[in-house]
Amino acid sequence: MDGAHKYLKDIPGADHFHVGYMATSERPVVDQSYQVALNIVFKDKATQDAYQIHPDHVKFVEEVFKKVVTKVVVYDFGG
């Protein structure tokens, strides 16, 4: 989470940025198969595409993310 804040939070283009630990729930419909979630909202696909190749994002993936993550699930969707 610290790495996400350090490398990703200030990359231009994100309308919303939030990273946090999974909230436990007794509800069976709540996915509890993860530890940390990252939610970023972009105004459009072009902005998201630019974010993905931004040098700080690439640095985060190589120097932080790949060293600590064993599984990743991504949900990209539009409004």
N, CA, C and O atoms as a Tinker XYZ file with bonds, in Angstrom:
   316  protein
     1  N      0.825000   -1.185000    0.000000    73     2
     2  CA     0.000000    0.000000    0.000000    64     1     3
     3  C      0.869000    1.248000    0.000000    63     2     4     5
     4  O      0.546000    2.236000   -0.659000    81     3
     5  N      1.959000    1.205000    0.730000    73     3     6
     6  CA     2.842000    2.370000    0.743000    64     5     7
     7  C      3.405000    2.642000   -0.652000    63     6     8     9
     8  O      3.503000    3.795000   -1.072000    81     7
     9  N      3.771000    1.582000   -1.363000    73     7    10
    10  CA     4.303000    1.738000   -2.715000    64     9    11
    11  C      3.276000    2.337000   -3.659000    63    10    12    13
    12  O      3.621000    3.160000   -4.508000    81    11
    13  N      2.028000    1.938000   -3.522000    73    11    14
    14  CA     0.973000    2.499000   -4.367000    64    13    15
    15  C      0.839000    3.993000   -4.118000    63    14    16    17
    16  O      0.723000    4.780000   -5.057000    81    15
    17  N      0.854000    4.376000   -2.855000    73    15    18
    18  CA     0.779000    5.809000   -2.539000    64    17    19
    19  C      2.003000    6.548000   -3.056000    63    18    20    21
    20  O      1.888000    7.647000   -3.599000    81    19
    21  N      3.156000    5.954000   -2.890000    73    19    22
    22  CA     4.401000    6.615000   -3.306000    64    21    23
    23  C      4.491000    6.795000   -4.817000    63    22    24    25
    24  O      4.840000    7.877000   -5.290000    81    23
    25  N      4.185000    5.760000   -5.572000    73    23    26
    26  CA     4.401000    5.785000   -7.018000    64    25    27
    27  C      3.165000    6.150000   -7.841000    63    26    28    29
    28  O      3.301000    6.765000   -8.899000    81    27
    29  N      1.983000    5.792000   -7.394000    73    27    30
    30  CA     0.801000    5.885000   -8.243000    64    29    31
    31  C     -0.118000    7.067000   -7.966000    63    30    32    33
    32  O     -0.738000    7.595000   -8.889000    81    31
    33  N     -0.212000    7.483000   -6.727000    73    31    34
    34  CA    -1.234000    8.456000   -6.334000    64    33    35
    35  C     -1.174000    9.762000   -7.118000    63    34    36    37
    36  O     -2.215000   10.341000   -7.427000    81    35
    37  N      0.010000   10.226000   -7.439000    73    35    38
    38  CA     0.135000   11.534000   -8.077000    64    37    39
    39  C      0.312000   11.477000   -9.590000    63    38    40    41
    40  O      0.607000   12.498000  -10.210000    81    39
    41  N      0.136000   10.301000  -10.196000    73    39    42
    42  CA     0.193000   10.221000  -11.655000    64    41    43
    43  C     -1.039000   10.944000  -12.205000    63    42    44    45
    44  O     -2.158000   10.677000  -11.768000    81    43
    45  N     -0.842000   11.847000  -13.151000    73    43    46
    46  CA    -1.980000   12.601000  -13.689000    64    45    47
    47  C     -3.016000   11.690000  -14.347000    63    46    48    49
    48  O     -2.679000   10.655000  -14.922000    81    47
    49  N     -4.265000   12.092000  -14.251000    73    47    50
    50  CA    -5.338000   11.404000  -14.959000    64    49    51
    51  C     -6.318000   10.651000  -14.094000    63    50    52    53
    52  O     -7.421000   10.345000  -14.547000    81    51
    53  N     -5.957000   10.343000  -12.867000    73    51    54
    54  CA    -6.876000    9.600000  -12.000000    64    53    55
    55  C     -7.884000   10.570000  -11.380000    63    54    56    57
    56  O     -7.501000   11.516000  -10.692000    81    55
    57  N     -9.168000   10.330000  -11.626000    73    55    58
    58  CA   -10.214000   11.131000  -10.990000    64    57    59
    59  C    -10.429000   10.691000   -9.542000    63    58    60    61
    60  O    -10.845000   11.482000   -8.696000    81    59
    61  N    -10.141000    9.421000   -9.272000    73    59    62
    62  CA   -10.302000    8.867000   -7.920000    64    61    63
    63  C     -9.218000    7.820000   -7.718000    63    62    64    65
    64  O     -8.944000    7.020000   -8.613000    81    63
    65  N     -8.598000    7.825000   -6.533000    73    63    66
    66  CA    -7.554000    6.862000   -6.194000    64    65    67
    67  C     -7.792000    6.394000   -4.768000    63    66    68    69
    68  O     -7.883000    7.208000   -3.849000    81    67
    69  N     -7.891000    5.086000   -4.582000    73    67    70
    70  CA    -8.029000    4.534000   -3.226000    64    69    71
    71  C     -7.360000    3.168000   -3.181000    63    70    72    73
    72  O     -7.549000    2.341000   -4.074000    81    71
    73  N     -6.579000    2.943000   -2.135000    73    71    74
    74  CA    -5.975000    1.638000   -1.891000    64    73    75
    75  C     -6.248000    1.286000   -0.433000    63    74    76    77
    76  O     -6.128000    2.138000    0.447000    81    75
    77  N     -6.616000    0.034000   -0.177000    73    75    78
    78  CA    -6.914000   -0.342000    1.199000    64    77    79
    79  C     -6.976000   -1.852000    1.376000    63    78    80    81
    80  O     -7.018000   -2.619000    0.414000    81    79
    81  N     -6.980000   -2.245000    2.639000    73    79    82
    82  CA    -7.099000   -3.654000    2.981000    64    81    83
    83  C     -8.535000   -4.123000    2.815000    63    82    84    85
    84  O     -9.470000   -3.326000    2.890000    81    83
    85  N     -8.705000   -5.414000    2.591000    73    83    86
    86  CA   -10.020000   -6.014000    2.480000    64    85    87
    87  C    -10.786000   -5.809000    3.786000    63    86    88    89
    88  O    -10.237000   -5.984000    4.874000    81    87
    89  N    -12.043000   -5.441000    3.666000    73    87    90
    90  CA   -12.923000   -5.340000    4.831000    64    89    91
    91  C    -13.603000   -6.696000    5.022000    63    90    92    93
    92  O    -14.257000   -7.198000    4.108000    81    91
    93  N    -13.450000   -7.279000    6.192000    73    91    94
    94  CA   -14.078000   -8.579000    6.431000    64    93    95
    95  C    -15.593000   -8.429000    6.481000    63    94    96    97
    96  O    -16.120000   -7.373000    6.832000    81    95
    97  N    -16.276000   -9.506000    6.122000    73    95    98
    98  CA   -17.731000   -9.477000    6.076000    64    97    99
    99  C    -18.272000  -10.870000    6.358000    63    98   100   101
   100  O    -17.655000  -11.876000    6.008000    81    99
   101  N    -19.414000  -10.909000    6.985000    73    99   102
   102  CA   -20.121000  -12.177000    7.223000    64   101   103
   103  C    -21.020000  -12.516000    6.043000    63   102   104   105
   104  O    -21.563000  -13.620000    5.981000    81   103
   105  N    -21.188000  -11.584000    5.101000    73   103   106
   106  CA   -22.070000  -11.795000    3.952000    64   105   107
   107  C    -21.401000  -12.743000    2.954000    63   106   108   109
   108  O    -20.275000  -12.480000    2.531000    81   107
   109  N    -22.051000  -13.817000    2.574000    73   107   110
   110  CA   -21.437000  -14.800000    1.672000    64   109   111
   111  C    -21.182000  -14.266000    0.262000    63   110   112   113
   112  O    -20.382000  -14.849000   -0.469000    81   111
   113  N    -21.826000  -13.194000   -0.134000    73   111   114
   114  CA   -21.629000  -12.653000   -1.484000    64   113   115
   115  C    -20.392000  -11.766000   -1.590000    63   114   116   117
   116  O    -20.023000  -11.355000   -2.691000    81   115
   117  N    -19.752000  -11.467000   -0.475000    73   115   118
   118  CA   -18.587000  -10.578000   -0.476000    64   117   119
   119  C    -17.323000  -11.389000   -0.741000    63   118   120   121
   120  O    -17.024000  -12.342000   -0.021000    81   119
   121  N    -16.585000  -11.004000   -1.779000    73   119   122
   122  CA   -15.318000  -11.661000   -2.124000    64   121   123
   123  C    -14.279000  -11.339000   -1.047000    63   122   124   125
   124  O    -13.966000  -10.175000   -0.796000    81   123
   125  N    -13.761000  -12.374000   -0.427000    73   123   126
   126  CA   -12.740000  -12.191000    0.605000    64   125   127
   127  C    -11.471000  -12.964000    0.245000    63   126   128   129
   128  O    -10.759000  -13.458000    1.119000    81   127
   129  N    -11.209000  -13.056000   -1.037000    73   127   130
   130  CA   -10.063000  -13.827000   -1.512000    64   129   131
   131  C     -8.830000  -12.963000   -1.768000    63   130   132   133
   132  O     -7.874000  -13.426000   -2.391000    81   131
   133  N     -8.839000  -11.739000   -1.306000    73   131   134
   134  CA    -7.718000  -10.829000   -1.535000    64   133   135
   135  C     -7.314000  -10.163000   -0.226000    63   134   136   137
   136  O     -8.034000  -10.248000    0.769000    81   135
   137  N     -6.168000   -9.504000   -0.230000    73   135   138
   138  CA    -5.708000   -8.781000    0.949000    64   137   139
   139  C     -5.785000   -7.275000    0.766000    63   138   140   141
   140  O     -6.182000   -6.550000    1.678000    81   139
   141  N     -5.400000   -6.803000   -0.426000    73   139   142
   142  CA    -5.348000   -5.372000   -0.702000    64   141   143
   143  C     -6.051000   -5.090000   -2.020000    63   142   144   145
   144  O     -5.900000   -5.845000   -2.981000    81   143
   145  N     -6.818000   -4.008000   -2.070000    73   143   146
   146  CA    -7.491000   -3.599000   -3.296000    64   145   147
   147  C     -7.035000   -2.191000   -3.678000    63   146   148   149
   148  O     -6.782000   -1.339000   -2.826000    81   147
   149  N     -6.941000   -1.985000   -4.972000    73   147   150
   150  CA    -6.609000   -0.673000   -5.523000    64   149   151
   151  C     -7.726000   -0.306000   -6.479000    63   150   152   153
   152  O     -8.037000   -1.061000   -7.400000    81   151
   153  N     -8.332000    0.856000   -6.262000    73   151   154
   154  CA    -9.420000    1.321000   -7.106000    64   153   155
   155  C     -9.039000    2.677000   -7.674000    63   154   156   157
   156  O     -8.809000    3.633000   -6.934000    81   155
   157  N     -8.977000    2.745000   -9.000000    73   155   158
   158  CA    -8.652000    4.002000   -9.666000    64   157   159
   159  C     -9.723000    4.256000  -10.721000    63   158   160   161
   160  O    -10.053000    3.364000  -11.502000    81   159
   161  N    -10.263000    5.466000  -10.744000    73   159   162
   162  CA   -11.271000    5.851000  -11.712000    64   161   163
   163  C    -10.663000    6.871000  -12.673000    63   162   164   165
   164  O    -10.066000    7.862000  -12.254000    81   163
   165  N    -10.827000    6.607000  -13.962000    73   163   166
   166  CA   -10.323000    7.486000  -15.011000    64   165   167
   167  C    -11.489000    8.058000  -15.793000    63   166   168   169
   168  O    -12.557000    7.448000  -15.855000    81   167
   169  N    -11.292000    9.229000  -16.392000    73   167   170
   170  CA   -12.384000    9.845000  -17.150000    64   169   171
   171  C    -12.679000    9.100000  -18.450000    63   170   172   173
   172  O    -13.805000    9.137000  -18.946000    81   171
   173  N    -11.665000    8.421000  -19.005000    73   171   174
   174  CA   -11.881000    7.684000  -20.245000    64   173   175
   175  C    -10.758000    6.675000  -20.458000    63   174   176   177
   176  O     -9.774000    6.656000  -19.718000    81   175
   177  N    -10.920000    5.844000  -21.470000    73   175   178
   178  CA    -9.953000    4.780000  -21.761000    64   177   179
   179  C     -8.592000    5.342000  -22.146000    63   178   180   181
   180  O     -7.567000    4.776000  -21.765000    81   179
   181  N     -8.561000    6.420000  -22.878000    73   179   182
   182  CA    -7.284000    7.021000  -23.286000    64   181   183
   183  C     -6.476000    7.465000  -22.075000    63   182   184   185
   184  O     -5.255000    7.311000  -22.049000    81   183
   185  N     -7.148000    8.010000  -21.081000    73   183   186
   186  CA    -6.464000    8.429000  -19.856000    64   185   187
   187  C     -5.918000    7.223000  -19.107000    63   186   188   189
   188  O     -4.804000    7.263000  -18.586000    81   187
   189  N     -6.705000    6.146000  -19.052000    73   187   190
   190  CA    -6.240000    4.913000  -18.412000    64   189   191
   191  C     -5.038000    4.342000  -19.165000    63   190   192   193
   192  O     -4.065000    3.911000  -18.545000    81   191
   193  N     -5.100000    4.336000  -20.472000    73   191   194
   194  CA    -3.986000    3.823000  -21.272000    64   193   195
   195  C     -2.704000    4.612000  -21.010000    63   194   196   197
   196  O     -1.628000    4.025000  -20.898000    81   195
   197  N     -2.810000    5.928000  -20.913000    73   195   198
   198  CA    -1.642000    6.767000  -20.630000    64   197   199
   199  C     -1.097000    6.487000  -19.235000    63   198   200   201
   200  O      0.116000    6.480000  -19.026000    81   199
   201  N     -1.988000    6.257000  -18.291000    73   199   202
   202  CA    -1.601000    5.932000  -16.918000    64   201   203
   203  C     -0.774000    4.644000  -16.880000    63   202   204   205
   204  O      0.226000    4.565000  -16.167000    81   203
   205  N     -1.194000    3.641000  -17.648000    73   203   206
   206  CA    -0.528000    2.334000  -17.643000    64   205   207
   207  C      0.932000    2.414000  -18.077000    63   206   208   209
   208  O      1.758000    1.636000  -17.597000    81   207
   209  N      1.265000    3.336000  -18.972000    73   207   210
   210  CA     2.643000    3.435000  -19.468000    64   209   211
   211  C      3.420000    4.589000  -18.846000    63   210   212   213
   212  O      4.561000    4.845000  -19.230000    81   211
   213  N      2.814000    5.285000  -17.891000    73   211   214
   214  CA     3.515000    6.376000  -17.203000    64   213   215
   215  C      4.743000    5.790000  -16.489000    63   214   216   217
   216  O      4.651000    4.719000  -15.889000    81   215
   217  N      5.889000    6.482000  -16.551000    73   215   218
   218  CA     7.116000    5.952000  -15.928000    64   217   219
   219  C      6.970000    5.584000  -14.448000    63   218   220   221
   220  O      7.585000    4.619000  -13.997000    81   219
   221  N      6.170000    6.333000  -13.688000    73   219   222
   222  CA     5.987000    5.992000  -12.273000    64   221   223
   223  C      5.178000    4.703000  -12.102000    63   222   224   225
   224  O      5.428000    3.936000  -11.172000    81   223
   225  N      4.216000    4.462000  -12.986000    73   223   226
   226  CA     3.453000    3.214000  -12.929000    64   225   227
   227  C      4.349000    2.031000  -13.273000    63   226   228   229
   228  O      4.319000    1.003000  -12.595000    81   227
   229  N      5.136000    2.176000  -14.314000    73   227   230
   230  CA     6.053000    1.108000  -14.723000    64   229   231
   231  C      7.046000    0.823000  -13.599000    63   230   232   233
   232  O      7.342000   -0.337000  -13.313000    81   231
   233  N      7.556000    1.861000  -12.969000    73   231   234
   234  CA     8.513000    1.703000  -11.864000    64   233   235
   235  C      7.844000    0.973000  -10.690000    63   234   236   237
   236  O      8.446000    0.079000  -10.095000    81   235
   237  N      6.611000    1.349000  -10.359000    73   235   238
   238  CA     5.868000    0.680000   -9.290000    64   237   239
   239  C      5.722000   -0.811000   -9.582000    63   238   240   241
   240  O      5.975000   -1.641000   -8.709000    81   239
   241  N      5.318000   -1.153000  -10.792000    73   239   242
   242  CA     5.124000   -2.555000  -11.162000    64   241   243
   243  C      6.422000   -3.340000  -11.013000    63   242   244   245
   244  O      6.425000   -4.434000  -10.449000    81   243
   245  N      7.512000   -2.795000  -11.511000    73   243   246
   246  CA     8.787000   -3.503000  -11.492000    64   245   247
   247  C      9.443000   -3.542000  -10.115000    63   246   248   249
   248  O      9.978000   -4.577000   -9.718000    81   247
   249  N      9.409000   -2.434000   -9.384000    73   247   250
   250  CA    10.154000   -2.329000   -8.125000    64   249   251
   251  C      9.366000   -2.702000   -6.878000    63   250   252   253
   252  O      9.956000   -3.010000   -5.842000    81   251
   253  N      8.056000   -2.678000   -6.965000    73   251   254
   254  CA     7.237000   -2.969000   -5.779000    64   253   255
   255  C      6.297000   -4.142000   -6.043000    63   254   256   257
   256  O      6.398000   -5.185000   -5.397000    81   255
   257  N      5.400000   -3.967000   -6.981000    73   255   258
   258  CA     4.305000   -4.901000   -7.209000    64   257   259
   259  C      4.775000   -6.326000   -7.467000    63   258   260   261
   260  O      4.329000   -7.256000   -6.796000    81   259
   261  N      5.661000   -6.503000   -8.424000    73   259   262
   262  CA     6.109000   -7.855000   -8.783000    64   261   263
   263  C      6.855000   -8.554000   -7.651000    63   262   264   265
   264  O      6.958000   -9.780000   -7.649000    81   263
   265  N      7.370000   -7.803000   -6.699000    73   263   266
   266  CA     8.122000   -8.387000   -5.583000    64   265   267
   267  C      7.225000   -8.902000   -4.462000    63   266   268   269
   268  O      7.653000   -9.735000   -3.664000    81   267
   269  N      5.987000   -8.417000   -4.393000    73   267   270
   270  CA     5.145000   -8.780000   -3.255000    64   269   271
   271  C      3.826000   -9.452000   -3.625000    63   270   272   273
   272  O      3.133000   -9.963000   -2.745000    81   271
   273  N      3.472000   -9.462000   -4.886000    73   271   274
   274  CA     2.169000   -9.986000   -5.292000    64   273   275
   275  C      2.313000  -11.375000   -5.915000    63   274   276   277
   276  O      3.162000  -11.601000   -6.777000    81   275
   277  N      1.467000  -12.293000   -5.461000    73   275   278
   278  CA     1.472000  -13.636000   -6.041000    64   277   279
   279  C      0.300000  -13.845000   -6.989000    63   278   280   281
   280  O      0.346000  -14.721000   -7.852000    81   279
   281  N     -0.753000  -13.041000   -6.829000    73   279   282
   282  CA    -1.920000  -13.145000   -7.700000    64   281   283
   283  C     -2.518000  -11.755000   -7.877000    63   282   284   285
   284  O     -2.598000  -10.970000   -6.933000    81   283
   285  N     -2.930000  -11.473000   -9.089000    73   283   286
   286  CA    -3.588000  -10.196000   -9.366000    64   285   287
   287  C     -4.867000  -10.451000  -10.148000    63   286   288   289
   288  O     -4.902000  -11.299000  -11.040000    81   287
   289  N     -5.901000   -9.721000   -9.811000    73   287   290
   290  CA    -7.166000   -9.750000  -10.535000    64   289   291
   291  C     -7.497000   -8.311000  -10.890000    63   290   292   293
   292  O     -7.491000   -7.435000  -10.025000    81   291
   293  N     -7.784000   -8.068000  -12.159000    73   291   294
   294  CA    -8.091000   -6.722000  -12.623000    64   293   295
   295  C     -9.507000   -6.695000  -13.172000    63   294   296   297
   296  O     -9.905000   -7.567000  -13.944000    81   295
   297  N    -10.257000   -5.688000  -12.768000    73   295   298
   298  CA   -11.603000   -5.459000  -13.301000    64   297   299
   299  C    -11.591000   -4.101000  -13.977000    63   298   300   301
   300  O    -11.602000   -3.072000  -13.301000    81   299
   301  N    -11.568000   -4.084000  -15.294000    73   299   302
   302  CA   -11.708000   -2.844000  -16.058000    64   301   303
   303  C    -13.148000   -2.774000  -16.543000    63   302   304   305
   304  O    -13.651000   -3.735000  -17.125000    81   303
   305  N    -13.807000   -1.665000  -16.313000    73   303   306
   306  CA   -15.164000   -1.523000  -16.810000    64   305   307
   307  C    -15.461000   -0.063000  -17.085000    63   306   308   309
   308  O    -14.827000    0.831000  -16.524000    81   307
   309  N    -16.421000    0.167000  -17.943000    73   307   310
   310  CA   -16.818000    1.520000  -18.321000    64   309   311
   311  C    -18.196000    1.850000  -17.791000    63   310   312   313
   312  O    -18.936000    0.978000  -17.335000    81   311
   313  N    -18.518000    3.115000  -17.861000    73   311   314
   314  CA   -19.788000    3.577000  -17.303000    64   313   315
   315  C    -20.833000    3.843000  -18.310000    63   314   316
   316  O    -21.945000    4.237000  -17.957000    81   315
